[in-house]
Amino acid sequence: MATAEHKSSFSAWRYAHYFPFLEHKEKNVLVKCKLCLGGSKILFTAQNSNSNLLKHLQKQHAGTKLLVKTTDPEPSDATPPPPKQQRLDFNRGTASQVKVDKAIARYVVEHVQAISTVESPAFRELESMIPCPGGTRHMGRKTFSNYLEKEYTKMDSELKKTFEGLEYISTTADICSFHNRSFLGITSHWINPTTLQRQKAALACKRIKGRHTYDLIASEIDHIHSLDGVSTKVTSTVTDNGSNFVKAFAMYQPESLSDDDDEEEVIFTDVADVLNTAAEEEIVLPPHQRCASHTLNLISCADVLKWLLSNPGTKGIYRSSTAKCTALWNKASRSTVASEIGSDVFTKKLLVPCTTRWNSCYDAVARIVERPMIDLSAISDPIQLKSISDRELHFLKEYCAIMKPLTVALDILHGEDNCYFGTLLPTLETLMSKTLEMKDSLTVATGLPEAIVQAIKKRFASILESNDAMLAAVTLPKFKLRWVRDQRKKEMVKGILAAECHKFLPGPEQQPARNPVSPTTPPDSGSSKDKEQDFFCFEDDDETFSTVETEVMAYLKTAETGMEILKRFPTIKAICLKLNAATPPSAPVERLFSLGSVVLSPKRNRLSDQRFEKLLLMRYNHWFES
């Protein structure tokens, strides 16, 4: 069969009638040349290339007039094999003007180009080469701006339709300044109920003027939530630990009715104060969640530094070792000679810490301690710096070993696609256990692991004891109860999960009544036994309890760790969608601002606030890629 296929593909060649097919040999085809004397010349050629035969014709039969084969004497149903490389076809057809406009908008928005790009002569020349029925229409700046306005309106409408089909959404909020202009950014996050994939979208990057007071922040956040129709669906809003954000959410939380207040207290209020604060009382913010990454960053900087400087055994060596590292970083960043020496010795560039990211400090120190003392002296001596001593290098190695689990935890919590609120508690528990594991191998910073664990317990006290955090972790299939080490706590978490599943089941008012009494039955009819049965009519929860317990036990026993298994456990899926909509850090809104600094560059600082917000949201939401 292979021989017939190769024979058929070879016979389709335009000069195949000069080379009769003989046989197939491994990866080559054996043929005979008719033009050679006696027709006895045997040639080899590849299965899908006739270049060898073409060279033979050009070299041996250059003076012979060759005739192109017009018909195939040996028809076959076999199709010729595709060529090794497809040729580019510039005449494949025409593109519609709608697709051309969308492609131009995607290029301008995704690559952060000026809107005036559409009026550039070079761009218009390139645009005119696109085949379009009736010719390509060139848009001016004003026309293109109107097109972007329509696309933004369409994106906003589609986003609101998406929110209408969701029950639970989480948001992140922060304030950042670009070129002396302050903006409030808000991003939304949710789990798709059908695909169980995490999704996100930017809601706003709104200009705010004046002081960033708590009441202004609360008013703007509530207004943005109301515009998008998610005020009643937001499970929590994640922000950093700024005092203005913390106070805003503390002051504008919904009031919970207390059953313990039996007596009403009469309070006299000034009418003027009531009128002034009437509008403010309408503001209701969702539950507040502090950024986990920011809190861990505070532990790694403030708490660790406080312990190192308060402990007599580490105070001096910490100051001397960090001073020498700082001198080396400053020299390498300011002197090209020092940078070249460091690159030659380390075979990598020396890292310089960033003041806003503690992980960069750890990475910079780790780059230094991974080299031996000889290499460190080879760098310090030529640039006239004091070399790090053996004891200082030993301390820095212990410091990096202790802080490594914390850096890994920070990297995990900075994620977006696979980082849920349920990731936080297992991360903290694992971080504390891994930090305490190395306390016996230390000789200098002997008490630092315990200090870090105490700081975690203090700053994350509300999370470590939160039922919502436990439920969020156990309803994630990749964790379940694997993160719980104590057997008693495992049983407690199981009970919390079962109790929460009961809450998600339909209540007695939604269930059909058992043994209903017919309205036509006289009140005195029936025997005394029937009356007694009707009188002692209790709710039978055995069946419901058994269903919930079966679902919980079956879920915890499954070995699968993918989110898809939640489709088999609807009650647990509902809990997961509600509690895991939030992200532990506020990193998504920080990434929005990082993109905003690119959109509102110094060369584009004349962009209006509204135009900047619309371009940024379309870029962050990848509107033109869909």
C-alpha positions as CSV (number, residue, x, y, z in Angstrom):
1,M,0.0,0.0,0.0
2,A,2.9,2.4,0.8
3,T,4.5,1.7,-2.6
4,A,1.2,2.5,-4.4
5,E,0.9,5.8,-2.5
6,H,4.4,6.9,-3.2
7,K,4.0,5.9,-6.8
8,S,0.8,7.9,-7.1
9,S,2.4,11.0,-5.5
10,F,5.4,10.7,-7.7
11,S,3.4,10.4,-10.8
12,A,1.7,13.7,-10.1
13,W,5.0,15.5,-10.8
14,R,5.1,17.5,-14.1
15,Y,8.2,15.6,-15.5
16,A,7.3,12.2,-14.0
17,H,6.8,10.7,-17.5
18,Y,10.6,11.0,-18.1
19,F,11.2,8.9,-14.9
20,P,9.3,5.6,-14.7
21,F,8.7,4.4,-11.1
22,L,10.6,1.3,-10.1
23,E,10.2,0.7,-6.4
24,H,10.1,2.2,-3.0
25,K,13.2,1.8,-0.8
26,E,13.1,3.0,2.8
27,K,12.6,6.8,2.6
28,N,13.5,7.2,-1.1
29,V,11.9,6.4,-4.4
30,L,13.8,4.4,-7.1
31,V,13.2,5.6,-10.7
32,K,14.8,5.2,-14.2
33,C,15.7,8.1,-16.6
34,K,14.3,7.7,-20.2
35,L,16.4,10.5,-21.6
36,C,19.7,8.9,-20.7
37,L,21.3,6.6,-23.3
38,G,19.5,3.2,-23.3
39,G,17.2,4.4,-20.5
40,S,19.3,2.5,-17.9
41,K,20.2,5.3,-15.5
42,I,18.8,4.6,-12.1
43,L,18.2,7.5,-9.7
44,F,17.0,8.0,-6.2
45,T,14.8,10.8,-5.0
46,A,12.9,11.6,-1.8
47,Q,9.3,10.7,-1.3
48,N,8.1,14.3,-1.1
49,S,10.8,16.1,-3.0
50,N,11.9,15.9,-6.7
51,S,14.9,18.3,-6.4
52,N,17.4,15.5,-7.1
53,L,15.7,14.6,-10.4
54,L,15.4,18.3,-11.3
55,K,19.1,18.7,-10.8
56,H,19.7,15.7,-13.0
57,L,17.7,17.3,-15.8
58,Q,19.4,20.6,-15.5
59,K,22.9,19.1,-15.5
60,Q,22.6,16.2,-18.0
61,H,19.8,17.3,-20.3
62,A,20.0,21.1,-20.3
63,G,19.7,21.2,-24.0
64,T,16.7,19.0,-24.2
65,K,13.3,20.6,-24.6
66,L,11.1,19.1,-21.9
67,L,7.4,18.7,-22.2
68,V,5.1,19.1,-19.3
69,K,2.8,16.2,-18.5
70,T,-0.8,17.2,-19.1
71,T,-2.6,14.0,-18.1
72,D,-2.0,11.4,-15.5
73,P,-1.7,8.0,-17.2
74,E,-2.1,6.2,-14.0
75,P,-5.1,7.6,-12.1
76,S,-5.3,6.7,-8.5
77,D,-7.6,7.6,-5.6
78,A,-4.6,8.3,-3.3
79,T,-4.0,12.0,-2.5
80,P,-0.5,13.5,-2.8
81,P,1.2,14.2,0.5
82,P,1.2,17.9,1.7
83,P,4.4,19.8,1.1
84,K,6.9,20.3,3.9
85,Q,6.1,24.1,4.2
86,Q,2.9,25.8,3.2
87,R,3.2,28.6,0.8
88,L,1.8,32.0,1.8
89,D,-1.3,33.0,-0.2
90,F,-1.8,36.7,-0.3
91,N,-5.0,36.4,-2.3
92,R,-7.0,34.3,0.2
93,G,-10.0,36.7,0.1
94,T,-11.2,39.9,1.5
95,A,-11.9,41.0,5.1
96,S,-15.0,42.8,6.2
97,Q,-14.7,46.4,7.4
98,V,-16.0,45.4,10.8
99,K,-13.1,43.0,11.3
100,V,-10.6,45.5,10.1
101,D,-11.9,48.1,12.5
102,K,-11.8,45.7,15.4
103,A,-8.3,44.6,14.5
104,I,-7.2,48.3,14.5
105,A,-8.8,48.9,17.8
106,R,-7.2,45.8,19.3
107,Y,-3.8,47.0,18.1
108,V,-4.2,50.5,19.5
109,V,-5.7,49.4,22.9
110,E,-3.7,46.3,23.6
111,H,-0.3,47.8,22.6
112,V,-1.2,51.1,24.4
113,Q,-0.8,53.3,21.2
114,A,-2.0,56.9,20.9
115,I,-5.4,57.3,19.3
116,S,-3.7,59.6,16.7
117,T,-2.0,56.5,15.3
118,V,-4.9,55.9,13.0
119,E,-4.1,59.3,11.2
120,S,-0.4,58.4,10.7
121,P,0.5,58.2,7.0
122,A,2.6,55.1,7.6
123,F,-0.3,53.4,9.4
124,R,-2.7,54.3,6.7
125,E,-0.4,53.0,4.0
126,L,-0.3,49.7,5.9
127,E,-4.0,49.7,6.4
128,S,-4.7,50.3,2.7
129,M,-2.9,47.0,1.9
130,I,-5.7,45.1,3.6
131,P,-8.1,43.7,1.0
132,C,-11.5,45.0,1.7
133,P,-14.7,45.1,-0.5
134,G,-14.8,48.6,-2.0
135,G,-11.5,49.5,-0.4
136,T,-10.5,50.1,3.2
137,R,-12.1,52.9,5.0
138,H,-9.7,55.1,6.9
139,M,-10.9,56.4,10.3
140,G,-9.9,59.7,11.7
141,R,-9.1,60.4,15.3
142,K,-12.7,61.6,16.0
143,T,-14.3,58.7,14.2
144,F,-12.0,56.2,16.0
145,S,-12.8,57.8,19.4
146,N,-16.5,57.4,18.7
147,Y,-15.9,53.8,17.8
148,L,-14.1,53.2,21.1
149,E,-16.9,54.8,23.0
150,K,-19.4,52.4,21.4
151,E,-17.2,49.4,22.1
152,Y,-16.8,50.5,25.8
153,T,-20.6,50.8,26.1
154,K,-21.0,47.3,24.6
155,M,-18.4,45.9,27.0
156,D,-20.1,47.5,30.0
157,S,-23.4,46.1,28.9
158,E,-22.0,42.6,28.5
159,L,-20.3,42.8,31.9
160,K,-23.6,43.7,33.6
161,K,-25.3,40.8,31.9
162,T,-22.6,38.5,33.2
163,F,-23.2,39.8,36.7
164,E,-26.9,39.2,36.5
165,G,-26.3,35.5,36.1
166,L,-24.0,35.3,39.2
167,E,-24.8,35.0,42.8
168,Y,-21.4,35.7,44.4
169,I,-18.8,38.3,43.4
170,S,-15.7,39.6,45.2
171,T,-13.9,42.9,44.6
172,T,-10.6,44.5,45.3
173,A,-10.0,48.2,45.8
174,D,-7.1,50.6,46.1
175,I,-6.0,54.2,45.4
176,C,-3.0,55.1,43.3
177,S,-1.7,58.4,41.8
178,F,-0.4,59.0,38.2
179,H,1.2,62.4,37.5
180,N,-0.5,64.1,40.5
181,R,-3.9,62.6,39.7
182,S,-5.5,60.1,42.1
183,F,-7.6,57.2,40.9
184,L,-9.7,54.6,42.8
185,G,-9.4,51.2,41.1
186,I,-11.8,48.3,41.6
187,T,-11.6,44.9,40.1
188,S,-14.2,42.1,40.4
189,H,-13.6,38.3,40.8
190,W,-15.9,35.3,40.7
191,I,-16.0,31.6,39.9
192,N,-17.9,30.6,36.8
193,P,-20.7,28.3,38.0
194,T,-20.6,26.2,34.8
195,T,-16.8,25.9,34.1
196,L,-15.7,26.4,37.7
197,Q,-12.9,28.6,36.4
198,R,-11.9,31.8,38.1
199,Q,-12.7,34.9,36.1
200,K,-12.1,38.6,36.6
201,A,-12.9,42.1,35.2
202,A,-12.0,45.7,36.1
203,L,-15.0,47.7,37.2
204,A,-13.6,51.2,37.5
205,C,-10.5,53.3,37.7
206,K,-12.2,56.5,38.7
207,R,-10.6,59.9,39.4
208,I,-11.1,61.1,42.9
209,K,-10.2,64.6,44.1
210,G,-9.4,66.0,47.5
211,R,-8.2,64.1,50.5
212,H,-8.6,60.4,50.6
213,T,-10.8,60.3,53.6
214,Y,-12.8,57.3,54.7
215,D,-16.2,58.7,53.9
216,L,-15.1,59.7,50.4
217,I,-13.7,56.2,49.8
218,A,-16.9,54.5,51.2
219,S,-19.1,56.7,49.0
220,E,-17.2,56.0,45.8
221,I,-17.0,52.2,46.4
222,D,-20.7,52.0,47.1
223,H,-21.5,54.1,44.0
224,I,-19.4,51.9,41.7
225,H,-21.0,48.7,43.2
226,S,-24.4,50.2,42.6
227,L,-23.7,51.2,39.0
228,D,-22.7,47.6,38.1
229,G,-25.6,46.1,40.0
230,V,-23.4,44.0,42.4
231,S,-24.1,45.7,45.7
232,T,-26.1,42.7,47.1
233,K,-23.8,40.1,45.5
234,V,-20.4,41.2,46.8
235,T,-19.2,38.7,49.4
236,S,-16.2,40.8,50.5
237,T,-13.9,43.6,49.3
238,V,-10.1,43.1,49.7
239,T,-8.0,46.2,50.4
240,D,-4.6,46.9,51.9
241,N,-4.2,47.8,55.6
242,G,-4.5,51.5,55.1
243,S,-6.2,53.2,57.9
244,N,-8.6,55.1,55.6
245,F,-9.9,51.9,54.0
246,V,-10.1,50.0,57.3
247,K,-12.1,52.9,58.9
248,A,-14.4,53.1,55.8
249,F,-15.5,49.5,56.1
250,A,-15.7,49.7,59.8
251,M,-18.0,52.7,59.8
252,Y,-20.3,51.6,56.9
253,Q,-21.1,48.0,57.8
254,P,-24.8,46.9,57.9
255,E,-26.1,47.1,61.4
256,S,-26.9,43.6,62.9
257,L,-29.9,43.4,65.2
258,S,-29.1,42.1,68.6
259,D,-31.5,39.8,70.5
260,D,-29.9,40.7,73.8
261,D,-31.2,44.3,73.9
262,D,-34.5,43.9,75.7
263,E,-34.7,47.5,76.7
264,E,-34.8,50.4,74.3
265,E,-32.6,53.3,75.2
266,V,-33.8,56.8,74.4
267,I,-31.2,58.9,72.6
268,F,-31.6,62.6,71.8
269,T,-30.1,63.6,68.5
270,D,-29.7,67.0,66.9
271,V,-31.9,67.5,63.9
272,A,-29.1,69.3,61.9
273,D,-26.8,66.3,62.4
274,V,-29.6,63.9,61.2
275,L,-30.1,66.0,58.0
276,N,-26.4,66.2,57.3
277,T,-25.8,62.5,57.7
278,A,-29.0,61.2,56.1
279,A,-27.2,60.6,52.8
280,E,-24.3,58.9,54.5
281,E,-26.5,56.4,56.3
282,E,-27.6,55.0,52.9
283,I,-24.0,53.8,52.2
284,V,-23.6,50.1,53.0
285,L,-20.3,48.4,52.3
286,P,-19.7,44.6,52.0
287,P,-17.6,42.7,54.6
288,H,-14.0,43.9,54.6
289,Q,-10.9,41.6,54.1
290,R,-7.4,42.8,54.6
291,C,-4.8,42.0,52.0
292,A,-2.9,38.8,53.1
293,S,0.2,39.7,51.1
294,H,0.4,43.1,52.7
295,T,0.1,41.5,56.2
296,L,2.8,39.0,55.5
297,N,4.9,41.8,54.2
298,L,4.5,43.6,57.5
299,I,5.6,40.5,59.3
300,S,8.7,40.0,57.2
301,C,9.7,43.7,57.6
302,A,8.4,45.1,60.8
303,D,8.0,42.1,63.1
304,V,11.2,40.3,62.0
305,L,13.2,43.5,62.1
306,K,11.9,44.4,65.6
307,W,13.0,40.9,66.9
308,L,16.4,41.0,65.3
309,L,17.2,44.5,66.7
310,S,15.8,43.7,70.2
311,N,17.8,40.4,70.6
312,P,21.4,41.0,71.8
313,G,22.6,37.9,70.0
314,T,21.5,39.1,66.6
315,K,21.4,42.9,66.8
316,G,25.1,43.6,66.0
317,I,25.6,40.9,63.4
318,Y,22.4,41.9,61.6
319,R,23.4,45.5,61.4
320,S,27.0,44.8,60.2
321,S,26.0,42.1,57.6
322,T,23.1,44.2,56.1
323,A,25.3,47.3,56.0
324,K,27.9,45.4,53.9
325,C,25.2,44.0,51.6
326,T,23.7,47.5,51.2
327,A,27.1,49.0,50.4
328,L,27.6,46.3,47.8
329,W,24.2,46.9,46.2
330,N,24.8,50.7,46.1
331,K,28.2,50.3,44.5
332,A,26.9,47.8,41.9
333,S,23.9,50.1,41.0
334,R,26.0,53.3,40.8
335,S,29.3,52.0,39.3
336,T,29.6,50.2,36.0
337,V,32.9,48.8,37.0
338,A,31.5,47.2,40.2
339,S,28.6,45.9,38.2
340,E,30.9,44.3,35.7
341,I,33.0,42.7,38.4
342,G,29.9,41.3,40.1
343,S,28.6,39.9,36.9
344,D,32.0,38.2,36.1
345,V,32.2,36.6,39.6
346,F,28.5,35.7,40.1
347,T,27.8,34.9,36.4
348,K,24.6,36.7,37.2
349,K,23.8,40.4,37.8
350,L,23.6,41.5,41.4
351,L,20.0,42.1,42.5
352,V,19.1,45.4,44.1
353,P,16.2,45.3,46.6
354,C,13.0,47.3,45.9
355,T,11.6,49.3,48.8
356,T,8.0,48.2,48.1
357,R,8.5,44.5,47.7
358,W,10.1,42.5,50.6
359,N,10.7,39.5,48.3
360,S,13.2,41.5,46.3
361,C,15.3,42.0,49.5
362,Y,15.2,38.2,50.1
363,D,16.2,37.5,46.5
364,A,19.1,40.0,46.7
365,V,20.5,38.5,49.9
366,A,20.0,34.9,48.6
367,R,22.0,35.9,45.5
368,I,24.9,36.9,47.7
369,V,24.9,34.0,50.2
370,E,24.9,31.3,47.4
371,R,28.5,32.2,46.6
372,P,31.5,31.1,48.7
373,M,33.7,33.5,50.7
374,I,36.4,33.5,48.0
375,D,34.0,35.0,45.4
376,L,32.7,37.6,47.8
377,S,36.2,38.7,48.6
378,A,36.9,38.9,44.9
379,I,34.1,41.4,44.5
380,S,34.7,43.5,47.6
381,D,38.5,44.0,47.4
382,P,38.6,45.6,43.9
383,I,35.9,48.1,44.7
384,Q,37.4,48.8,48.1
385,L,34.6,47.5,50.3
386,K,34.7,45.5,53.5
387,S,34.2,41.9,52.8
388,I,31.6,39.9,54.5
389,S,33.0,37.7,57.3
390,D,32.4,34.0,57.9
391,R,30.1,34.7,60.9
392,E,28.1,37.3,59.0
393,L,27.8,34.9,56.0
394,H,26.6,32.2,58.3
395,F,24.0,34.5,59.8
396,L,22.7,35.6,56.4
397,K,22.4,31.9,55.3
398,E,20.3,31.2,58.4
399,Y,18.2,34.3,57.8
400,C,17.5,33.1,54.2
401,A,16.7,29.6,55.3
402,I,14.2,30.9,57.9
403,M,12.6,33.4,55.6
404,K,12.3,31.1,52.5
405,P,8.9,29.5,53.5
406,L,7.5,33.0,53.9
407,T,8.7,34.1,50.4
408,V,7.1,31.0,49.0
409,A,3.8,31.8,50.8
410,L,3.9,35.3,49.4
411,D,4.4,34.0,45.8
412,I,1.5,31.6,46.3
413,L,-0.8,34.4,47.6
414,H,0.1,36.7,44.8
415,G,-1.5,34.5,42.2
416,E,-4.9,35.1,40.6
417,D,-6.0,32.2,38.4
418,N,-5.6,29.5,41.0
419,C,-5.6,31.5,44.3
420,Y,-8.8,31.5,46.2
421,F,-9.8,32.7,49.7
422,G,-9.6,29.0,50.7
423,T,-5.9,29.0,49.9
424,L,-5.1,31.4,52.7
425,L,-5.6,29.2,55.8
426,P,-3.7,26.1,54.4
427,T,-0.9,28.5,53.4
428,L,-0.6,29.9,56.9
429,E,-0.8,26.6,58.6
430,T,1.9,25.1,56.3
431,L,4.0,28.3,56.7
432,M,4.0,28.0,60.5
433,S,4.9,24.3,60.5
434,K,7.7,24.7,58.0
435,T,9.1,27.7,59.9
436,L,9.2,25.8,63.2
437,E,10.8,22.7,61.6
438,M,14.2,24.5,61.3
439,K,14.5,25.9,64.8
440,D,16.7,23.1,66.0
441,S,19.3,23.6,63.2
442,L,20.0,27.2,64.0
443,T,23.0,28.6,66.0
444,V,22.6,32.4,65.7
445,A,19.0,33.3,65.1
446,T,17.7,30.6,67.4
447,G,14.4,32.3,68.4
448,L,13.4,33.9,65.1
449,P,11.1,31.0,63.9
450,E,9.0,31.2,67.1
451,A,8.8,35.0,66.7
452,I,7.5,34.7,63.1
453,V,4.9,32.1,64.2
454,Q,3.7,34.4,67.0
455,A,3.5,37.3,64.6
456,I,1.4,35.2,62.2
457,K,-0.9,34.1,65.0
458,K,-1.3,37.7,66.1
459,R,-1.9,39.4,62.8
460,F,-4.0,36.6,61.3
461,A,-5.9,35.8,64.5
462,S,-9.3,36.4,63.0
463,I,-8.5,34.2,59.9
464,L,-7.1,31.3,61.9
465,E,-10.3,31.0,63.9
466,S,-12.7,32.0,61.1
467,N,-15.4,29.4,60.2
468,D,-15.6,31.0,56.7
469,A,-11.9,30.5,56.1
470,M,-12.1,26.9,57.2
471,L,-15.1,26.2,55.0
472,A,-13.4,28.0,52.0
473,A,-10.4,25.7,52.4
474,V,-12.2,22.4,52.9
475,T,-14.5,23.1,49.9
476,L,-11.5,23.4,47.6
477,P,-10.8,19.9,46.3
478,K,-7.1,20.4,46.3
479,F,-7.1,20.9,50.0
480,K,-10.1,19.3,51.7
481,L,-8.8,18.3,55.1
482,R,-5.2,17.6,54.1
483,W,-4.0,20.9,55.7
484,V,-5.5,20.0,59.1
485,R,-3.0,18.1,61.3
486,D,-4.9,17.7,64.5
487,Q,-7.6,14.9,64.4
488,R,-9.8,16.8,66.8
489,K,-9.8,19.8,64.6
490,K,-10.6,17.6,61.6
491,E,-13.7,16.4,63.2
492,M,-14.6,20.0,64.1
493,V,-14.2,21.2,60.5
494,K,-16.3,18.2,59.3
495,G,-19.1,19.3,61.7
496,I,-18.9,22.9,60.5
497,L,-19.1,21.8,56.9
498,A,-22.1,19.6,57.6
499,A,-23.9,22.4,59.4
500,E,-23.2,24.8,56.6
501,C,-24.6,22.3,54.1
502,H,-27.8,22.1,56.1
503,K,-28.1,25.9,55.7
504,F,-28.0,25.6,51.9
505,L,-30.7,23.0,51.8
506,P,-34.3,24.2,51.2
507,G,-36.1,25.1,54.4
508,P,-39.3,23.6,55.7
509,E,-41.4,26.2,54.0
510,Q,-40.0,25.1,50.6
511,Q,-40.5,21.4,51.2
512,P,-43.8,19.6,50.6
513,A,-45.9,19.1,53.7
514,R,-46.2,15.6,55.2
515,N,-49.6,14.1,56.0
516,P,-51.6,17.2,55.1
517,V,-55.0,17.6,56.7
518,S,-57.7,17.9,54.1
519,P,-59.7,21.1,54.4
520,T,-62.9,19.2,53.9
521,T,-62.3,16.9,56.8
522,P,-64.4,17.8,59.8
523,P,-62.4,18.8,62.9
524,D,-64.0,16.1,65.1
525,S,-63.8,13.2,62.6
526,G,-61.5,10.3,63.1
527,S,-60.5,8.2,66.0
528,S,-58.6,9.3,69.0
529,K,-55.5,7.6,67.7
530,D,-55.6,9.6,64.5
531,K,-56.1,12.7,66.5
532,E,-53.1,11.9,68.6
533,Q,-50.9,11.3,65.5
534,D,-52.0,14.6,64.0
535,F,-51.3,16.3,67.3
536,F,-47.7,14.9,67.7
537,C,-46.6,15.8,64.2
538,F,-42.8,16.4,64.2
539,E,-40.3,17.2,61.4
540,D,-38.4,14.1,60.4
541,D,-34.9,15.3,59.7
542,D,-33.3,11.8,59.5
543,E,-33.5,11.6,55.8
544,T,-32.1,15.1,55.3
545,F,-29.3,14.5,57.8
546,S,-28.4,11.3,56.1
547,T,-28.2,13.0,52.7
548,V,-26.0,15.8,53.9
549,E,-23.7,13.4,55.8
550,T,-23.4,11.1,52.7
551,E,-22.5,14.0,50.5
552,V,-19.9,15.3,52.9
553,M,-18.3,11.9,53.5
554,A,-18.3,11.1,49.8
555,Y,-16.6,14.4,49.0
556,L,-13.9,14.1,51.6
557,K,-13.1,10.5,50.5
558,T,-12.6,11.3,46.8
559,A,-8.9,11.4,45.8
560,E,-9.5,13.8,42.9
561,T,-8.2,17.3,43.3
562,G,-9.7,19.1,40.3
563,M,-12.5,21.6,40.6
564,E,-14.6,19.5,38.2
565,I,-15.5,17.1,41.0
566,L,-17.7,19.8,42.7
567,K,-20.3,19.2,40.0
568,R,-21.0,15.9,41.7
569,F,-21.6,17.6,45.0
570,P,-24.1,20.5,44.5
571,T,-24.3,21.7,48.1
572,I,-20.5,21.8,48.6
573,K,-20.2,23.5,45.2
574,A,-22.6,26.3,46.3
575,I,-20.6,26.9,49.5
576,C,-17.4,27.0,47.4
577,L,-18.8,29.5,44.9
578,K,-19.8,31.8,47.8
579,L,-16.7,31.7,50.0
580,N,-14.0,31.3,47.4
581,A,-15.0,34.1,45.2
582,A,-12.6,36.4,47.0
583,T,-8.8,36.5,46.5
584,P,-6.5,36.6,49.5
585,P,-4.4,39.6,48.3
586,S,-5.3,42.9,46.7
587,A,-2.7,42.2,44.0
588,P,-5.2,42.3,41.1
589,V,-6.0,46.0,41.6
590,E,-2.3,46.7,41.9
591,R,-1.8,45.1,38.5
592,L,-4.5,47.3,37.2
593,F,-2.5,50.3,38.4
594,S,0.7,48.9,36.9
595,L,-1.1,48.8,33.6
596,G,-2.5,52.3,34.2
597,S,1.0,53.8,34.5
598,V,1.7,52.5,31.0
599,V,-1.6,53.9,29.6
600,L,-1.2,57.3,31.3
601,S,2.4,57.8,30.3
602,P,4.1,61.2,30.5
603,K,3.6,61.6,26.8
604,R,-0.1,61.0,27.2
605,N,-0.8,63.1,30.3
606,R,-3.4,65.1,28.3
607,L,-5.8,62.2,28.3
608,S,-9.1,63.0,30.0
609,D,-10.0,61.1,33.1
610,Q,-12.9,59.4,31.4
611,R,-10.9,58.5,28.3
612,F,-8.1,57.1,30.4
613,E,-10.5,54.9,32.4
614,K,-12.2,53.5,29.3
615,L,-8.9,52.7,27.6
616,L,-7.6,51.1,30.7
617,L,-10.7,48.9,31.4
618,M,-10.8,47.7,27.8
619,R,-7.1,46.8,28.0
620,Y,-7.4,45.1,31.4
621,N,-10.5,43.1,30.3
622,H,-9.0,42.2,26.9
623,W,-12.3,43.3,25.3
624,F,-11.0,43.1,21.7
625,E,-9.5,39.7,22.1
626,S,-12.9,38.0,22.7
